[in-house]
Every structure is written in C-alpha cells, then in structure tokens.
Amino acid sequence: MQDLVLRLRVQGFEHSSSAFLDGKVFVHAPFGPRAIIERIVAVADVFDALTTERPYKKAWEVEAAVDFLNDGAGTHFDPACVRAFLNAWEDVDKVRSQYQEEQPINIDL
C-alpha cells in the first residue's frame, strides 16, 4: 500500500471529482484499468481531505468521514472501493499516521 501511495504522489495523479457512479454529473465515464485506480483514489483522497485540517476548515472526525464514504457508496463512490478501503482499515490507519501532517505553527510577524 505504501508503494502505491508513493507512486501516486510521484506521478502527480489526479482523479476526476466530477464523475459520479450514479450518472448524474458525468463529464466522462471512466473505463479501463485507469478507471479503477481513479475510483480507489477518489475514496482515499476524499477521506484524506475530510480528515485533514486546512486553512479554511477544521478536520472532520474519522467516524464522520467514514459515514460520508458509506453514504456516498453507490452514488459518488464505487461501493467495492469503499468496502475495500474500510476492510483494510489497519493498513489505512498506518499510512494515515505515517503521512499525517503536523499541525501548523502560528507565528506573529
């Protein structure tokens, strides 16, 4: 799993956030080998975005982010990818801990 994370970061991989499984907002329908990677990365990327603090938002609680993924399974996310992500939780949590960003340090200028 760590090798996959590293490869995706090095390649600057981007997924299409406008392609939903329910067909409501398809800009293009992803097919082929790249499509499954896009669907896997969509789950991981959304989870990371929700659970990481940003300058414009607080981090969500892990439980709320998991609920969001489960609620979106079958519409925004591939249900098999959500299940696989959650079934691999021990590995996901290890990677999350390893790459967790330090809290920003505020300084007065």
C-alpha positions as CSV (number, residue, x, y, z in Angstrom):
1,M,0.0,0.0,0.0
2,Q,2.8,2.4,0.8
3,D,4.3,1.8,-2.7
4,L,1.0,2.7,-4.2
5,V,0.8,6.0,-2.2
6,L,4.4,6.9,-3.2
7,R,3.8,6.1,-6.9
8,L,0.6,8.2,-7.0
9,R,2.3,11.1,-5.3
10,V,5.3,11.0,-7.6
11,Q,3.2,10.8,-10.7
12,G,1.1,13.7,-9.6
13,F,-2.0,11.6,-10.1
14,E,-5.3,13.4,-10.2
15,H,-8.7,11.9,-10.2
16,S,-11.9,13.3,-11.8
17,S,-14.1,14.6,-9.0
18,S,-16.9,15.3,-11.4
19,A,-17.6,11.6,-12.4
20,F,-20.1,10.0,-10.1
21,L,-21.3,6.5,-10.3
22,D,-25.0,7.4,-10.3
23,G,-24.5,9.1,-13.7
24,K,-25.9,12.5,-12.5
25,V,-22.8,14.5,-13.2
26,F,-20.7,12.5,-15.6
27,V,-18.3,14.7,-17.6
28,H,-16.8,11.5,-18.9
29,A,-17.4,7.9,-18.0
30,P,-14.1,6.3,-16.8
31,F,-13.4,2.8,-18.2
32,G,-10.4,0.5,-18.3
33,P,-7.5,0.0,-16.0
34,R,-7.2,3.7,-15.1
35,A,-10.8,3.9,-14.1
36,I,-10.4,1.5,-11.2
37,I,-7.4,3.5,-9.9
38,E,-9.5,6.7,-10.2
39,R,-12.2,5.1,-8.2
40,I,-9.8,3.9,-5.5
41,V,-8.0,7.2,-5.3
42,A,-11.3,9.0,-5.1
43,V,-12.2,7.2,-1.9
44,A,-8.8,7.7,-0.3
45,D,-8.5,11.3,-1.5
46,V,-11.9,12.4,-0.1
47,F,-11.2,10.6,3.2
48,D,-7.8,12.4,3.5
49,A,-9.4,15.8,2.5
50,L,-12.1,15.4,5.1
51,T,-9.9,14.3,8.0
52,T,-7.1,16.8,7.4
53,E,-7.3,20.3,8.7
54,R,-7.0,23.0,6.1
55,P,-6.6,26.8,6.5
56,Y,-10.3,27.1,5.5
57,K,-11.8,24.2,7.5
58,K,-11.4,22.0,10.6
59,A,-10.7,18.3,10.2
60,W,-13.7,16.0,10.4
61,E,-13.8,13.3,12.9
62,V,-12.8,9.9,11.4
63,E,-16.2,8.4,12.2
64,A,-18.0,11.3,10.3
65,A,-15.7,10.8,7.3
66,V,-16.4,7.1,7.3
67,D,-20.1,7.8,7.4
68,F,-19.7,10.2,4.5
69,L,-18.0,7.5,2.4
70,N,-20.6,4.9,3.3
71,D,-23.4,7.3,2.5
72,G,-21.8,8.1,-0.9
73,A,-21.1,4.4,-1.8
74,G,-23.0,3.7,-5.0
75,T,-23.5,7.3,-5.9
76,H,-20.3,9.3,-5.5
77,F,-18.0,6.3,-4.8
78,D,-17.6,2.7,-6.0
79,P,-19.1,0.6,-3.2
80,A,-16.5,-2.1,-3.7
81,C,-13.7,0.5,-3.3
82,V,-15.3,1.9,-0.1
83,R,-15.6,-1.7,1.3
84,A,-12.0,-2.4,0.4
85,F,-10.8,0.8,2.0
86,L,-12.7,0.1,5.2
87,N,-11.7,-3.6,5.2
88,A,-8.1,-2.5,5.0
89,W,-8.5,-0.1,7.9
90,E,-5.4,-1.3,9.8
91,D,-3.2,-0.5,6.8
92,V,-5.1,2.7,6.0
93,D,-4.6,3.9,9.6
94,K,-0.8,3.1,9.5
95,V,-0.4,5.1,6.2
96,R,-2.6,7.9,7.7
97,S,-0.4,8.1,10.8
98,Q,2.8,8.0,8.8
99,Y,1.8,10.8,6.4
100,Q,-0.3,12.8,8.9
101,E,0.7,16.5,8.6
102,E,2.0,18.3,11.6
103,Q,-0.2,21.0,13.0
104,P,0.8,24.4,11.5
105,I,2.7,26.6,13.9
106,N,1.3,30.1,14.1
107,I,3.9,32.9,14.4
108,D,3.4,36.6,14.8
109,L,5.1,38.7,12.1
